[in-house]
Amino acid sequence: MGKQALYNVRTVVNLKDMLNQSVLLYGSKAAFILNNGGVTENISYSQFKADVDALGTALLELGLKGKCIAVIGENRYEWCVSYLAVTGGAGIVVPIDRELHISEINNILGRCNADAIIYSGKHNDCMKKLSAEIQSVKYFINMDESRDSDFYLSFKGLVERGKELLALDRLDYVAAEIDRDALAVLLFTSGTTGLAKGVMLSHRNICSNVVSVRSTVLVDTNDTSLSILPMHHTYECTIGFLAFIYSGATISFNEGLKHIARNLKEMKPTVLVVVPLILENLYKKIWTQAGKQKFGRLKLKLALIITAILNHLFRIDIANRVFKQVHDNVGGRLRLILTGAAAIDPSVSKGFRRMGIKVLQGYGLTECAPLVTGNRDHEYRDSSVGKALPGVEVKINNPDENGVGEILVKGENVMLGYYKDEEETGRNLINGWFHTGDLGMVDKSGYVYITGRSKNIIITNNGKNVYPEELEASINKNPCVQESLVSGEIDRTTGETHIHAHILPNLEYIKEKFKGVSLTKDELLKLFNEIVKSINKDLPIYRRIRKFTLRESEFIKTTTKKIKRYCPENVEG
């Protein structure tokens, strides 16, 4: 694609400034659409700010100025109010994964010495148990109750109290000055491997990322999103929440993964922020549905080719009409999908684009607030994670003969450091460059390609490096595969390291492929033996799969749907 000028963006110095600017620009427009039992309610930008200021004012009255305040719950309006109320002049917000075990929540609250926690009513029993163990937490604030109890304060009650104080000209919160370089957000993340690290992010880190992303991708007041990924994760929080508030867009909330199909039709989003797993499953379902009709898969394949040719040669776009059923199933307005957190099969991106839905892949880490690179509206490559964002530098450390080395990142988006861990900070943040631990290369045009994690490399006995992510991508391309995980296994007899593929079959597709007949275990093994053979024939000997295991259940994953690579249950067999 040709070189694209960046979109015009406005500067924001902190999150409070960002919200204030958005209210001035978009005050009466809907910031949120809430679904209350089938009845929708619009929350304007002005109303959102009023609730943020009221909650922040009430938190200061409780003596929480400068304190760590945790937030845990499903994606919802109160979560968003809490996040910006705390960062807007109350204290340090600590978003917590809602799926963590009580012992892990206990550990996080203890490590950051949290003085308060704002939580969804679903966690009330958990909070009662924690209250007996965590002495630092003075206030438990329930998002779902309208009245205080002996145990908790009501979120709604605090908002009302804040409005009363503001009416009495208690403006200490509203007038509070923000240090854009001080700790604002504390995120505990262990990714798919080990003990949680506390990542410290400032207003500068987050705001620079919001503005950089928005300069490469157009999102505006005509857009509506459906928030699907958990908001405690920086990818959803920065891109799916804050960047949308910056842009004057409208946010709606998914009610859970099993409700995605219904929520898409109800909320009719124009933009989605998802991980590849969700997107790839949706794409596979489209092909599975096509396979149920006579010559359906052939018709779909021809339609994709024809729309691509017409668009490329004549700039004629008929995708929305040709693939009307696909568009109707996702609400009828979807134009853009932003994806990250893992690599996506390039054929999926191409396929959706030919159907009239653009897919742009990016790459980031919590430590970088989070986005480092991204494909742009008119400048993209499906096999790449895009170019470095404006204001972000990327370089490859100690590249090998193929140009592959560790990815280093420098920019205003790079974290302050790890919480109370100078040693770990010093190991990963050197002269302003963050050492990501990810391996990749940069081509002559500046596009970045990820090959894997340095810690995931499988080293064979002859010293060859095998990147499991690349093999997994090859395996997952087969429609008979739902998902896979590749590991290294030492042969007890020879001592050699072999490649072992753990595969979850796509039984729905396989049944359709064999005309409604469910295969026996032996027949499945025979089928996948042929699939593995076909994959191996294109691979050098050292990268070939020597053993495979078929799983009966899904892999254990993180809340952002990444397979936990080092979880023993995922590599059994």
C-alpha positions in Angstrom: 0.0 0.0 0.0 1.1 3.6 -0.5 2.3 5.7 2.3 -0.6 7.1 4.3 -0.7 10.4 6.2 -1.7 10.0 9.8 -5.1 11.2 11.0 -5.3 14.5 12.8 -5.4 14.0 16.5 -5.7 16.3 19.5 -3.2 16.3 22.4 -4.3 15.2 25.9 -2.0 15.5 28.9 -3.8 13.1 31.2 -6.9 10.9 31.4 -8.8 13.7 33.3 -8.0 16.1 30.5 -9.0 13.5 27.9 -12.5 13.1 29.5 -12.9 16.9 29.9 -12.1 17.5 26.2 -14.5 14.7 25.1 -17.3 16.2 27.1 -16.7 19.6 25.5 -16.7 18.1 22.1 -19.4 15.4 22.4 -21.3 16.3 25.6 -24.9 15.3 24.6 -23.8 12.3 22.5 -24.2 8.8 23.9 -20.9 7.5 25.5 -22.5 4.2 26.5 -25.6 2.2 25.5 -26.7 0.0 28.4 -28.9 -3.1 28.0 -31.1 -3.4 31.1 -33.1 -6.5 30.6 -33.8 -5.8 27.0 -34.4 -2.1 27.6 -31.6 0.1 26.3 -30.5 3.2 28.1 -28.1 5.9 26.7 -25.6 7.6 28.9 -24.3 10.8 27.5 -20.7 12.0 27.7 -21.9 14.8 30.1 -23.7 12.3 32.3 -20.6 10.0 32.3 -18.3 12.8 33.5 -20.9 13.9 36.1 -20.8 10.4 37.6 -17.0 10.2 37.4 -16.7 13.5 39.2 -19.2 12.6 41.8 -17.6 9.2 42.6 -14.2 10.8 42.7 -15.4 13.5 45.1 -17.0 10.8 47.4 -13.8 8.8 47.4 -11.8 11.8 48.6 -14.3 12.3 51.4 -13.5 8.8 52.5 -9.8 9.8 52.8 -8.6 7.8 49.8 -6.5 10.5 48.2 -3.4 8.9 46.8 -4.4 5.4 47.9 -4.5 2.2 45.9 -8.1 1.4 44.9 -8.9 -1.9 43.3 -11.6 -2.5 40.8 -13.0 -6.0 39.9 -16.0 -7.0 37.9 -17.5 -7.7 34.5 -17.3 -5.2 31.6 -19.9 -2.6 32.7 -20.6 1.1 33.0 -19.7 1.2 36.7 -16.3 -0.3 36.0 -15.6 2.6 33.5 -16.8 5.2 36.0 -14.6 3.7 38.7 -11.4 3.6 36.5 -11.6 7.3 35.5 -12.8 8.5 38.9 -9.8 6.9 40.6 -7.3 8.1 38.0 -8.9 11.6 37.8 -7.6 12.7 41.2 -8.5 10.1 43.8 -5.7 7.6 43.8 -4.1 4.7 42.0 -6.4 2.3 40.2 -5.7 -1.4 40.4 -7.8 -3.4 37.9 -8.1 -7.1 38.9 -8.9 -10.0 36.7 -12.5 -11.1 37.7 -11.7 -14.8 37.1 -8.8 -15.0 39.6 -9.0 -17.4 42.5 -9.7 -15.8 45.8 -6.1 -16.5 47.0 -4.7 -14.6 44.0 -7.0 -11.6 44.6 -5.9 -11.7 48.3 -2.3 -11.7 47.1 -2.8 -8.6 44.9 -4.7 -6.6 47.5 -2.0 -7.4 50.0 0.9 -6.6 47.7 -0.5 -3.1 46.7 -1.8 -2.5 50.2 -5.2 -1.5 48.8 -7.4 0.7 50.9 -10.6 0.1 49.0 -12.0 -2.2 46.4 -14.9 -1.5 44.1 -16.5 -4.7 43.0 -19.4 -6.3 41.1 -22.2 -7.8 43.3 -21.2 -11.2 41.9 -18.1 -11.0 44.0 -19.9 -10.2 47.3 -19.3 -13.6 48.9 -15.6 -13.5 47.8 -15.2 -10.0 49.3 -16.7 -11.1 52.7 -14.2 -13.9 52.9 -11.4 -11.5 52.0 -12.5 -8.9 54.6 -11.4 -11.3 57.3 -7.9 -11.7 55.8 -7.0 -8.3 54.4 -6.6 -5.7 57.0 -5.6 -2.9 54.7 -8.9 -2.7 52.9 -11.1 -0.2 54.7 -13.9 0.1 52.2 -15.7 -2.5 50.2 -17.8 -0.8 47.5 -20.6 -2.8 45.9 -21.5 -1.8 42.3 -24.9 -3.4 42.4 -26.5 -2.3 45.6 -28.4 1.0 46.1 -28.0 1.1 49.9 -25.1 0.6 52.3 -24.9 -2.4 54.5 -22.8 -3.3 57.6 -20.2 -4.7 55.2 -20.2 -2.6 52.1 -20.8 0.9 50.8 -23.2 1.3 47.9 -21.6 2.5 44.6 -24.9 4.3 43.8 -24.9 5.9 47.2 -21.4 7.2 46.8 -22.2 8.7 43.5 -25.3 10.5 45.0 -23.1 11.6 48.0 -20.6 13.0 45.6 -23.2 15.0 43.7 -24.4 16.5 47.0 -20.9 17.5 47.9 -20.4 19.1 44.5 -23.6 21.0 44.9 -22.0 22.4 48.1 -19.0 23.5 46.1 -16.7 20.8 47.4 -14.4 21.0 44.3 -11.2 19.5 45.7 -11.6 16.5 43.3 -12.6 18.5 40.3 -9.8 20.9 40.8 -7.1 18.3 41.6 -4.0 18.6 39.5 -2.7 15.4 37.9 1.0 14.5 37.7 1.1 12.8 34.3 4.4 11.0 35.2 3.3 9.6 38.5 1.9 6.1 39.0 -1.7 6.1 37.9 -2.6 2.5 37.1 -1.1 -0.7 38.7 -1.7 -3.9 36.7 -0.7 -7.3 38.0 0.0 -9.6 35.1 1.5 -13.0 34.8 0.6 -13.6 31.2 0.7 -17.4 30.4 3.7 -18.2 32.6 4.5 -17.5 36.3 4.1 -15.1 39.2 2.2 -11.9 38.6 4.3 -8.8 38.1 3.0 -5.4 39.0 3.3 -3.1 35.9 3.3 0.6 36.8 1.7 2.9 34.2 1.4 6.7 34.2 -1.1 9.0 32.5 1.7 9.8 30.0 2.1 6.1 29.2 -1.6 5.6 28.6 -2.5 8.9 26.9 0.4 8.7 24.4 -0.8 5.2 23.4 -4.4 6.4 23.0 -3.4 9.3 20.8 -0.9 7.2 18.7 -3.5 4.5 18.0 -6.1 7.0 17.0 -3.7 8.7 14.6 -3.4 5.4 12.6 -7.0 4.1 12.7 -10.2 6.2 12.2 -12.8 5.9 15.0 -15.3 8.7 15.4 -18.7 9.8 16.6 -20.4 7.5 14.0 -18.9 4.4 15.6 -20.3 2.0 18.2 -18.3 -0.8 19.8 -19.3 -4.0 21.6 -16.9 -4.5 24.5 -16.0 -8.2 24.7 -12.5 -8.6 26.1 -12.1 -8.2 29.9 -11.5 -4.6 30.8 -8.8 -5.3 33.4 -6.6 -6.1 30.4 -4.8 -3.1 28.9 -5.6 -4.1 25.3 -9.4 -3.7 26.0 -9.0 -0.9 28.4 -6.8 1.4 26.3 -8.2 0.5 22.8 -11.7 -0.7 23.5 -12.5 1.9 26.3 -10.2 4.9 26.5 -9.6 5.4 22.7 -13.3 5.2 22.1 -14.0 7.8 24.8 -11.3 10.0 23.2 -12.9 9.6 19.8 -16.5 10.4 20.8 -17.7 6.9 19.9 -20.3 4.9 21.8 -19.6 1.8 23.9 -21.9 -1.1 24.6 -21.2 -4.2 26.6 -21.2 -7.9 25.8 -23.0 -10.0 28.4 -20.6 -13.0 28.1 -19.0 -15.1 25.4 -22.1 -17.3 24.9 -24.1 -14.1 24.2 -21.8 -12.6 21.6 -24.1 -13.6 18.6 -27.2 -12.1 20.2 -25.4 -9.0 21.5 -23.9 -8.3 18.0 -27.4 -8.3 16.5 -28.8 -6.2 19.3 -26.1 -3.5 19.6 -25.1 -3.4 15.9 -21.5 -2.4 16.4 -19.3 -0.8 13.7 -16.0 -1.7 15.5 -14.9 -4.7 17.5 -11.7 -5.2 19.6 -11.1 -9.0 19.9 -8.4 -11.6 20.2 -7.7 -13.9 17.2 -9.4 -16.9 18.8 -12.8 -15.3 18.7 -12.3 -14.1 15.2 -11.0 -17.4 13.9 -13.9 -19.3 15.4 -16.3 -16.9 13.8 -14.6 -17.4 10.4 -14.7 -21.2 10.8 -18.4 -21.0 11.6 -19.0 -19.1 8.3 -17.3 -21.9 6.4 -19.1 -24.6 8.4 -22.5 -23.0 7.6 -21.6 -22.8 3.9 -20.7 -26.4 3.9 -24.3 -27.3 5.0 -25.6 -26.1 1.6 -25.1 -27.8 -1.8 -21.9 -26.5 -3.3 -21.9 -23.9 -0.5 -18.2 -23.9 0.2 -17.4 -23.6 -3.6 -19.9 -20.7 -3.9 -18.3 -19.0 -0.9 -14.8 -19.4 -2.3 -15.9 -18.0 -5.7 -17.6 -15.1 -4.1 -14.5 -14.2 -2.2 -12.4 -14.3 -5.3 -14.9 -12.3 -7.4 -15.3 -9.5 -4.8 -11.5 -9.3 -4.4 -11.0 -9.0 -8.2 -13.7 -6.3 -8.6 -12.3 -4.3 -5.7 -8.7 -4.6 -6.7 -9.1 -3.9 -10.5 -12.1 -1.7 -10.7 -12.5 -0.3 -7.1 -16.1 -1.8 -7.1 -17.1 -2.8 -3.6 -20.1 -5.2 -3.6 -19.0 -7.2 -0.5 -21.9 -6.0 1.7 -24.5 -7.2 -0.8 -22.7 -10.5 -1.7 -22.1 -11.4 2.0 -25.3 -9.8 3.4 -26.0 -12.9 5.6 -22.6 -12.6 7.2 -23.1 -8.9 7.9 -26.6 -9.4 9.2 -25.3 -12.0 11.7 -22.9 -9.4 13.2 -25.4 -6.6 13.4 -25.3 -5.3 9.8 -22.9 -2.4 10.5 -19.6 -3.9 11.3 -16.8 -2.4 9.3 -13.6 -2.8 11.4 -12.1 -5.4 13.7 -9.0 -4.6 15.7 -7.1 -7.7 16.9 -4.1 -8.4 19.0 -2.7 -10.4 22.0 -1.8 -13.3 19.7 -1.0 -13.9 16.0 -3.9 -14.3 13.6 -4.0 -16.5 10.5 -3.5 -14.1 7.6 -6.1 -16.0 5.5 -8.8 -15.0 8.1 -7.9 -11.3 7.8 -8.0 -11.5 4.0 -11.3 -13.4 4.1 -13.1 -10.9 6.3 -11.7 -8.0 4.2 -13.1 -9.6 1.1 -16.4 -9.8 2.9 -16.3 -6.1 3.6 -15.0 -6.1 7.1 -11.5 -4.8 7.6 -9.3 -6.7 10.1 -6.2 -4.9 11.5 -3.7 -6.7 13.6 -1.4 -5.1 16.2 1.2 -6.1 18.8 1.6 -5.0 22.3 2.4 -5.8 25.9 1.0 -4.5 29.2 4.4 -2.9 29.9 3.8 -0.7 26.8 0.3 0.5 27.7 -0.1 -1.8 25.6 0.2 -1.2 21.8 3.7 -1.1 20.2 2.9 -1.7 16.5 -0.3 -1.8 14.4 -1.5 -2.1 10.9 -3.2 1.1 9.6 -6.5 1.8 7.8 -4.8 2.1 4.4 -1.4 0.6 5.1 -1.4 -3.0 6.2 0.0 -6.5 5.6 -1.9 -9.4 6.9 1.1 -11.5 7.9 2.6 -8.6 9.9 1.6 -6.9 13.2 2.1 -3.6 11.4 4.5 -0.7 11.8 5.7 1.0 15.0 3.1 3.5 16.3 4.0 7.2 15.9 6.3 8.1 18.8 7.3 4.5 19.4 10.7 3.1 18.4 11.3 -0.6 17.7 14.6 -2.3 17.1 15.8 -5.9 16.9 18.5 -6.9 19.4 21.3 -9.2 18.2 19.5 -10.4 15.0 20.5 -13.8 13.5 21.2 -14.5 9.9 17.5 -14.2 9.1 17.2 -10.8 10.9 15.3 -12.4 13.9 16.2 -11.2 17.4 14.6 -9.9 20.5 12.2 -6.9 20.0 13.1 -3.8 22.0 10.7 -0.9 22.5 11.3 2.8 23.4 8.7 5.5 23.8 6.4 7.5 26.0 4.2 4.4 26.3 6.8 2.3 28.0 6.0 1.6 31.7 7.6 3.3 34.7 8.8 -0.1 35.9 7.7 -3.1 38.0 6.1 -2.4 41.3 8.5 -2.8 44.2 10.9 -4.8 42.0 13.9 -2.8 41.0 15.9 -5.9 40.1 13.2 -7.1 37.5 12.9 -3.5 36.2 16.6 -3.3 35.7 16.7 -6.6 33.8 14.0 -5.5 31.4 14.3 -1.8 31.1 17.8 -0.8 30.0 18.6 2.8 28.9 15.0 3.5 28.1 14.6 0.3 26.0 12.1 -2.3 27.1 13.3 -5.8 26.4 10.1 -7.6 25.4 11.2 -11.2 25.4 9.5 -11.5 22.1 11.3 -12.5 18.9 10.7 -10.9 15.6 12.1 -9.1 12.6 11.5 -5.8 10.8 11.4 -5.6 7.0 12.8 -2.7 4.8 9.4 -1.0 4.8 9.2 -1.0 8.6 6.7 -3.8 9.0 7.2 -5.9 12.1 6.8 -9.7 12.1 6.6 -11.8 15.3 8.2 -15.2 15.3 7.6 -16.2 19.0 8.6 -15.8 22.6 12.3 -16.3 23.4 11.3 -18.4 26.4 9.1 -20.6 24.2 11.8 -21.7 21.7 12.3 -25.4 21.5 16.0 -26.2 20.9 16.7 -29.5 19.2 19.8 -31.6 19.9 21.6 -30.3 16.9 21.1 -26.7 18.1 18.3 -25.8 15.8 15.6 -23.4 17.0 11.9 -24.3 16.6 9.3 -21.6 17.2 6.1 -23.4 18.4 3.9 -20.4 17.4 4.8 -20.9 13.8 4.0 -24.6 13.9 0.7 -23.9 15.7 -0.3 -21.4 13.0 0.3 -24.1 10.3 -1.7 -26.7 12.2 -4.6 -24.3 13.0 -5.0 -23.5 9.3 -6.6 -26.9 8.8 -10.4 -26.6 9.3 -10.4 -29.9 11.1 -8.4 -28.3 13.9 -10.1 -26.1 16.6 -6.8 -25.1 18.3 -3.4 -26.5 19.0 -0.3 -26.3 21.3 3.2 -27.4 20.3 5.7 -28.5 22.9 9.2 -30.1 23.0 9.4 -33.6 24.4 12.6 -35.5 25.3 12.7 -39.1 24.1 13.6 -41.1 27.2 15.4 -43.7 25.1 17.5 -41.5 22.8 17.5 -38.3 24.8 16.5 -36.4 21.6 14.1 -33.5 21.7 11.0 -34.1 19.5 8.1 -31.9 18.5 4.8 -32.9 20.1 1.5 -31.4 18.9 -1.5 -31.3 21.2 -4.6 -30.8 19.0 -8.2 -30.1 19.8 -10.3 -31.4 16.8 -13.1 -29.3 15.3 -15.7 -32.0 15.7 -18.5 -29.9 14.3 -16.6 -29.4 11.0 -15.4 -33.0 10.9 -19.0 -34.3 11.3 -20.1 -32.0 8.5 -17.2 -33.1 6.3 -18.2 -36.8 6.7 -21.9 -36.2 5.9 -23.1 -36.1 9.5 -21.2 -39.3 10.6 -19.3 -39.0 13.9 -15.9 -40.6 13.6 -14.7 -43.2 16.1 -11.5 -42.5 18.1 -9.5 -44.7 15.7 -10.9 -43.0 12.7 -10.1 -39.6 14.2 -6.5 -40.7 14.8 -6.2 -41.9 11.2 -7.6 -38.6 9.9 -5.1 -36.5 12.0 -2.2 -38.8 11.1 -2.8 -37.8 7.5 -3.2 -34.1 8.4 0.1 -34.2 10.3 1.9 -36.0 7.4 0.7 -33.2 5.0 2.1 -30.5 7.4 5.4 -32.3 7.9 6.1 -32.8 4.2 6.7 -29.0 3.8 8.9 -28.8 6.9 12.6 -29.4 7.4 13.3 -32.6 9.4 14.1 -30.8 12.7 10.8 -29.0 12.7 8.6 -32.0 11.9 5.9 -33.2 14.3 7.0 -36.5 15.7 4.0 -37.1 18.0 0.5 -35.8 18.3 -2.2 -36.1 20.9 -5.9 -35.4 20.4 -7.6 -33.6 23.2 -11.2 -34.0 24.2 -11.6 -30.7 26.0 -10.5 -27.1 25.4 -7.1 -25.9 26.5 -6.9 -24.0 29.8 -6.6 -20.3 28.9 -6.0 -16.9 30.3 -9.0 -14.5 30.5 -7.8 -13.0 27.2 -8.1 -16.4 25.6 -4.4 -17.2 25.3 -3.5 -20.9 25.9 -1.5 -21.3 29.1 1.6 -22.8 27.5 3.2 -24.1 30.7 0.0 -25.4 32.4 0.6 -29.2 33.0 -3.0 -30.0 32.0 -2.4 -28.5 28.6 0.5 -30.7 27.7 -0.6 -34.1 29.1 -0.2 -37.1 26.9 
